Amino acid sequence: MSLRNAMTIKISGSCFTRPLQALILASLGFSLSGCGIFFGEEGVFRNRESDYLKADNIPPLVLPAGKHSEAMGELYPIPPITATDFGYDPDAIDNEVPRPMPLSANLEQENVKIQRVGGESWILLNAAPGEVWPRIRNFLNVNNLAVSRADISRGIIETSWLQFKTDLTTYDRYRLQIDQGVQPETTEVHIIHMSVPKAEKPAADLGWPRKSVNAEREKWLLDELAATLASETAEGGTSLLAQSIGGSVKASLTMLRGEPAMQIKLDRTRAFATLAYAAKQDGFTTFEADADAAIYYVNYLDPEDAKPGFFKRLFRIGLTPKTPTTPYSLAQIKTNMLTGEEFEDAPRSERKKEKVLPKAPGYLIVITGKNNDFTVRVRDPYGKRLSTSEARHLVTLLRKNLI
């Protein structure tokens, strides 16, 4: 091949590749800009999730003079969010929406069960009092237990005096108290048994004891009623009059001085027992507790975060996680934590800056108040406030597991 022919071939190849290179560059440029065209802020398929923030209020409809506007009210008015609402968070960013309240752990379990705390027993049902009241009345009728008094406003049913075939030496009667449960849409049934000797003529207005006279006979009716309620869940319908039995729930979430808290309307024994139970569920571990000081020193680790990853599961590493520990005792924590007015007006938690008992892990569950009106707050180990979102999350979890 001559030099002229070789030069001709090279020149021809160069002429052939230049249009192809231009086409490739043009295609690449179009593909790079394609995301902006289709998915950018000005694209056809742009992200519209924040469009509602640009929405504006429409002026209300103005009626002509002489026309009445009573029928023009909003069907679904949206109430304003205030500092007293549990979902209120003045420090929230990016329009953070609080997560919905979790269902009670009890609601995910069996529908009817018998609870026992501090020597007291009662029936717990995952149903509203309006559903439970007629079912209990039906149970009493079927078993020929005559009712001498029924106060639906207070949730009280009292039976007439009766005699057991196995013991004709006494007259007996029962008082059933139907209350709202600790969790929403739950009901508690408490039973008191009373007995007098047959020789004494029982009076209709004889006062009820604080506790049952015969624990075995109380247990008998408790077991029978619980078994019937569990097997006949739809019996008896619903009573609209009984929907207000027991008032509000016994544990509610609120904001106290801008801090998420829980109000518990239970006696001291049960309140502390149910909190002790909740402080060991769903990621909580109790380091130490002091019921007299009304303080629980606990740790919390999200169960999802505690699960080992793929490679750890593959090599069977960390399948049995270690129990959390702390280098400090509760006595040390108590001597260093804020108390009194300093506790009420505590600043935000800054654990990294603490000089005394540095890097103390976990949290404090602090209970204040009086019998049947307790306030529960979650603080850091120094008694200082958590962020609103963190405190709200932990308090909500505690309430979810109350019994």
HELIX and SHEET records of a PDB file:
HELIX    1   1 LEU A    3  PHE A   39  1                                  37    
HELIX    2   2 ASP A   51  LYS A   54  5                                   4    
HELIX    3   3 GLU A   70  MET A   72  5                                   3    
HELIX    4   4 ASN A  106  GLU A  108  5                                   3    
HELIX    5   5 PRO A  129  VAL A  142  1                                  14    
HELIX    6   6 ALA A  215  SER A  231  1                                  17    
HELIX    7   7 LEU A  241  SER A  244  5                                   4    
HELIX    8   8 ARG A  268  ALA A  278  1                                  11    
HELIX    9   9 PRO A  303  ALA A  306  1                                   4    
HELIX   10  10 PHE A  310  LEU A  314  1                                   5    
HELIX   11  11 LEU A  330  ASN A  336  1                                   7    
HELIX   12  12 GLY A  340  GLU A  344  1                                   5    
HELIX   13  13 ARG A  351  LYS A  353  5                                   3    
HELIX   14  14 THR A  388  LYS A  400  1                                  13    
SHEET    1   A 6 VAL A 112  VAL A 117  0                                        
SHEET    2   A 6 GLU A 120  LEU A 125 -1                                        
SHEET    3   A 6 THR A 187  PRO A 197 -1                                        
SHEET    4   A 6 ASP A 167  GLN A 180 -1                                        
SHEET    5   A 6 ILE A 156  THR A 159 -1                                        
SHEET    6   A 6 VAL A 147  ASP A 151 -1                                        
SHEET    1   B 5 VAL A 112  VAL A 117  0                                        
SHEET    2   B 5 GLU A 120  LEU A 125 -1                                        
SHEET    3   B 5 THR A 187  PRO A 197 -1                                        
SHEET    4   B 5 ASP A 167  GLN A 180 -1                                        
SHEET    5   B 5 LEU A 162  PHE A 164 -1                                        
SHEET    1   C 6 ALA A 251  LEU A 256  0                                        
SHEET    2   C 6 GLU A 259  ILE A 264 -1                                        
SHEET    3   C 6 ASP A 373  ARG A 379 -1                                        
SHEET    4   C 6 TYR A 363  LYS A 370 -1                                        
SHEET    5   C 6 ILE A 295  TYR A 300 -1                                        
SHEET    6   C 6 PHE A 284  ASP A 290 -1                                        
END                                                                             
